[in-house]
């Protein structure tokens, strides 16, 4: 089954965050990740959406999504995001 990494992000330091944007995509692609949503105009239609930026990455499998998130390659890049934003994230199995 397909896996998805879904993040809801509020960037707090935009200049350092640009480094994250530049570095994360090639790593995700190495694990078969395909960006479906990366920011964009949105309107909350139900409940609350905590942060202004949403990212959805589709992976070939749920396990591949977890492998990407927990990889040694992503670890230092992930830290750039963590240091320069607030976020909520899930890895979810889908179709």
N, C-alpha and C positions, 0 to 999 in steps of 0.2 A: 504493500500500500504506500501511496505517496506520503511524503512528510512535508510539513510547512513550518517555517520559522516566522512568527508574527511578533512584531515589536511595535509598541506605541511609545514614542520618544519626544522629549522636550529638550532641545539643544540649549545648553546653558553657556557654552563657550564656542562660538561659531568658527573662529579661525582654527583652533586645534582640531575641531570636529571634521574639518575638510580633509585632514590627513586620514581619518577613519574612513570617510567616503571613498577616497582614492585607493585605500589598501584592502578593504573588505571584499569588494566585488570579485577580484581574481581568486581569492581564497574560497569564497562560496562556490564559484564556478568550477574550481578544481574538484569539489565534492558533488558536482552535478547540480548545483543550485542555479535557479533561474529567477531573477527578480520579476515579480508580477506587479508590485506596487512599491514605489520608493518616493514617499512624500506625496504632494499633490493637493489640490483643492478638495475639501471635504465638508460635509455638513452632518453633524450628529443628528440622527433621526429618532433614536430611542436611548434612554438611560443617559449615562455620562461617559465621555471619552476623555480620559485624563490629560493626554498630551496632544500637541498639534501635528506631529509627524507620525505616519504609519508606514511600516515596511513589511512586505510579505514576500518571502522567498520560498519557492517550490523546489523540493528535492525529490530525487527518484524514489526514495524510501524514507520512512520514519527514522530508521537506524542511520541512514546517511546524514540526515539533518542533525541528529544528535552527535554523530561523529564529527561533523563540521564544527558545531558549537563547542565541543570539548577538545578540539584538536590543539596541538602545540603551536601550529601555525596561526590559529586564530587568537590564541590567548593574549599575546601582546597587543594585537589590534583591538580586541574586545576591551582591553583596559583603557585605551584611548577613548572609546565610547563611554565607558563607565565614569571616567574622570571628567568628561565634558558634557554630560547629559543626565537626565533622569529618565528612566524607562521601565516599562513592563514588557515582559516577553514570555512567549510560550513556544514550545515545539509540539506540534499536534499532528496526529495521523489523519489523513483525509483520502479523498478519491480524486 
